Amino acid sequence: KSVTDSETILLERAVAVAQTPRPEYPSTPPFHPAELYPENETAALSAEPNFVYDTVRNSFRIAGLDAPRYGSSAWNPLSELIYPGETVVLKPNFVKEIHPRDPNGWIYVVTHGSVIRAVADYVFKAVGKHGKVIVADAPQTDSSYDKIAQLLSLERLVRFYRDNGFDFEVTDLRKEEWI
């Protein structure tokens, strides 16, 4: 059997590590990039720095994904793994909306909304407007999904993508939530 390009990239098991100039999350949802990159589908920009977006983008570059087209509007780093029209599930970590010893500790136990935004932008670049992205997770049973969604501004992300014609959904995979 011959190995396709997408299978080759998965077999390589490459790891890309990108360092951010400042380890901080942006505060303004829906977490637009602060710079207009050639491959961006929307022209929405943030007035504040978004080091997360830059670092996710840089990780794809360092991994060599779609290297020949990097820096052009055609750059589509996930195109060897994800195809137009597909449905992609992003599984972040939504563990708990609070930390028992640190009032701001939620940031350690959930994937920040700005990370979800940056990854989802590149997934949508690959699947296009006929594809779908679902953010799905199952936090601890004693966690409040609504509070996690509020902390991460997930409704703002849903609205942003839907307003731009993309099929974006967020779902709680648990069958029950303890109150």
C-alpha positions in Angstrom: 0.0 0.0 0.0 1.3 3.5 -0.8 1.3 6.1 1.8 -0.5 9.4 1.0 0.8 12.8 2.0 -1.7 13.1 4.9 -0.7 9.7 6.2 3.0 10.6 6.0 2.5 13.7 8.1 0.8 11.6 10.7 3.5 8.9 10.7 6.2 11.5 11.2 4.9 12.3 14.7 6.6 15.6 14.6 6.3 17.9 17.6 6.3 21.7 17.1 7.0 24.0 19.9 6.6 27.7 19.6 7.4 30.2 22.4 5.2 33.2 23.0 6.8 36.6 23.7 4.5 37.1 26.6 2.5 34.4 28.3 -0.9 36.1 28.6 -4.3 35.5 27.2 -6.2 38.2 25.3 -9.2 39.6 27.3 -11.6 40.7 24.5 -13.7 38.0 22.9 -14.0 36.7 20.3 -10.2 36.9 20.5 -9.4 38.3 17.0 -5.8 38.3 15.9 -4.0 41.6 16.3 -2.4 41.3 12.9 -4.0 40.6 9.5 -2.3 37.5 8.2 -2.5 36.7 4.4 -4.4 33.5 5.0 -7.1 34.9 7.3 -10.7 34.5 6.0 -12.0 37.5 8.0 -10.6 41.0 8.3 -11.6 41.3 12.0 -8.6 42.5 14.1 -8.1 43.1 17.8 -6.8 46.3 19.3 -5.0 44.3 22.0 -2.1 41.9 21.4 -3.1 38.3 20.8 0.0 36.2 21.5 -2.0 33.0 21.6 -3.2 33.4 18.0 0.4 34.2 16.9 1.8 31.2 18.8 -0.8 28.7 17.4 -0.1 30.1 13.9 3.7 29.8 14.5 3.3 26.2 15.7 1.8 25.2 12.4 4.6 27.0 10.5 7.3 25.3 12.6 5.7 21.9 12.0 6.2 22.6 8.3 2.5 22.3 7.5 1.8 23.4 4.0 5.2 25.0 3.9 5.4 25.9 0.2 2.4 28.2 0.6 3.3 29.8 4.0 3.0 33.6 3.8 0.4 33.6 1.1 -3.4 33.8 1.1 -3.4 30.1 0.0 -1.6 28.9 3.1 -3.8 26.2 4.7 -1.7 24.4 7.3 -4.4 21.7 8.1 -5.3 20.9 4.5 -3.3 17.7 4.5 -5.3 16.4 7.5 -8.7 18.0 7.1 -10.7 18.3 3.8 -13.4 20.7 2.6 -16.9 19.9 3.9 -15.8 17.7 6.8 -17.0 18.0 10.3 -14.2 18.4 12.9 -14.5 18.0 16.6 -12.2 20.0 18.8 -11.8 18.5 22.2 -10.4 21.1 24.6 -10.0 20.6 28.4 -13.0 21.9 30.3 -12.2 20.4 33.7 -13.7 22.8 36.2 -14.7 26.4 36.4 -12.9 27.0 39.7 -9.7 26.0 41.4 -10.0 25.2 45.2 -7.0 27.4 46.2 -6.8 30.1 43.6 -9.7 32.4 42.5 -8.1 32.8 39.1 -7.1 29.1 39.0 -9.7 28.3 36.4 -7.2 29.4 33.8 -5.1 26.3 34.7 -7.8 23.7 34.3 -9.6 24.8 31.1 -8.5 25.6 27.6 -8.8 29.3 27.1 -11.3 30.6 24.5 -8.5 32.3 22.6 -6.8 28.9 21.9 -10.1 27.5 20.7 -10.6 30.6 18.4 -7.1 30.3 16.8 -7.3 26.6 16.2 -10.9 26.9 14.9 -9.9 29.6 12.4 -7.4 27.2 10.8 -9.8 24.3 10.9 -12.4 26.5 9.1 -9.7 27.4 6.5 -9.5 23.6 5.8 -13.2 22.7 5.9 -14.5 25.8 4.3 -18.1 27.2 4.7 -19.6 23.8 3.9 -17.8 22.2 6.8 -18.5 22.2 10.5 -16.6 22.6 13.7 -17.9 21.2 17.0 -16.2 22.1 20.3 -17.1 19.2 22.6 -16.0 18.2 26.1 -17.2 16.6 29.3 -16.1 18.5 32.3 -16.0 16.9 35.8 -19.6 16.0 36.7 -19.6 18.6 39.5 -18.6 21.4 37.2 -20.9 24.0 35.7 -20.8 23.9 32.0 -22.6 27.2 31.8 -20.0 28.8 34.0 -17.2 27.4 32.0 -18.8 28.6 28.8 -19.2 32.1 30.3 -15.6 32.2 31.5 -14.4 31.3 28.0 -16.8 33.5 26.1 -18.0 30.5 24.1 -21.3 32.2 23.1 -19.3 35.1 21.6 -17.3 32.6 19.6 -20.5 30.9 18.4 -22.0 34.2 17.4 -18.8 35.4 15.6 -18.6 32.2 13.5 -22.3 32.1 12.7 -22.4 35.8 11.8 -19.6 35.0 9.3 -21.4 32.1 7.7 -19.6 29.2 9.5 -21.2 26.2 11.1 -19.8 26.3 14.7 -21.3 24.5 17.7 -20.4 24.0 21.3 -21.7 21.0 23.3 -21.5 19.4 26.7 -20.9 15.6 26.3 -22.0 14.7 29.8 -25.3 13.0 30.4 -25.7 14.7 33.8 -24.3 17.6 35.8 -24.2 17.5 39.6 -25.5 20.6 41.4 
